[in-house]
Amino acid sequence: MSLAPIPLLDRYRDILARDDERFAVTLGEGGTPLIHANRLGEEIGLANLHLKFEGTNPTGSFKDRGMVLAVNRALASGARAVVCASTGNTSASAAAYAAAAGLPCYVILPAGKVARGKLAQALAAGARMIMVDGNFDAALEAVRRIGEDGSAVVVNSINPDRLEGQQTAAFEIVDALGRAPDALALPVGNAGNITAYWRGFRRYAADGHRLPRMLGFQAEGAAPIVRGEPVAEPETVATAIRIGNPASWDGAVAARDQSGGLIEAVSDDEILETQRRIVQLEGIFCEPASAAGVAGVRRLAREGRIDSREVVVCVLTGHGLKDPDAIQGEEGTLTPIAAELGAIRAAMGL
Ligand code: AN7
């Protein structure tokens, strides 16, 4: 008997694969934990709060679910290279899967606005890094053009294989709970993930499952869908979702409206405070953007807009280790003292 887990694309191949399609590349993506958050739920006032922790994917974010399909198909189609614009996680994922596929990878990034861990991942995997004086939206516009001449396959979520693969997170949640949740909350940046989840839940609904309300949350300084118009200069501490003109805008609005859900904004303070409460109460360290969904749910619960018994799943989209600079303010506790028992006991205050 083999103890190797079934690769994600094979587990859901009835839905995802074309006839006789073989997937050569896998890094063990998917199969992420759905954790019943008892302590956090108690603080927020929800008895059935669950966290889908996408930080356990091979490169530490949900991007791997779609990247594995996009890169496998790029490889099979004879691509010479892959290219993406990114706020960080897409580039880390593209770099890793391209490396495993033996394909060159080009990443176009907003200079000074990508978290350190994500930069390190793409650099380590040998991606060709192109930093631009501009934001993600400008970088994506350039990548669209590059894709048109066929010199490289675009692996941003404008590549439909990305969202196809990302649906698997919705499948896993329904498989784990035995039903769809009442509400699904997640951060919204380029709006691909909310679009993919909604598609995934609807696919499974064909098997008789109910559908969740989709609750999307943008950062206040980067909330084009909430405002109803693009934001020229998006700004937020949650650099992953620092996006002013989302590519999947229509998909996000459809998910919101068809599900009876909402897309609202949360402040940077709410994001950082919630990131801290998640790890202090549940031990799960996510990156700032990932906390936006929980921050939004926390506010909805406080305002009585979610019933305390509802089954709520919040997606924690990326790992906290990607963005160590987001944890500030505790540096004082890192000042060294003498390596002596007395001094250490005193410092412990026990
Ligand atoms: C941790 O990596 O857009 O709404 O270029 O990294 O599907 O864009 C990342 C987005 C949420 C938003 N959480 O998802 C990129 C990029 C994390 C993210 C989002 C991102 P979408």
Residues whose N, C-alpha, C, O or C-beta is under 5 A from the ligand:
A	BS01	AN7	A85 S86 T87 G88 N89 T90 S91 P187 V188 G189 N190 A191 G192 N193 I194 A240 A289 S290 T317 G318
